[in-house]
Amino acid sequence: MSLSQVQFISAVGRLGVALTLFHTNVTSFHVMVIMLVMGENRN
């Protein structure tokens, strides 16, 4: 098993499936906001 799968299973145990999947889907939004703050282009 890869490390990310182990972390996902651990997070599901602590947070629940819905919250863990929500955080996984919002990660790309966080990266986009960080890049915009740093002055990068969205493309």
VENWODA-V947483 format. One record per helix or strand. SS is the DSSP state (H for helix, E for strand). FROM is the first residue (numbers start at 1). TO is the last residue. If there is no record, write none. Layout:
# VENWODA-V947483
ss=(SS:SS)
from=(FROM:FROM)
to=(TO:TO)
This chain:
# VENWODA-V947483
ss=(H:H)
from=(3:17)
to=(15:37)
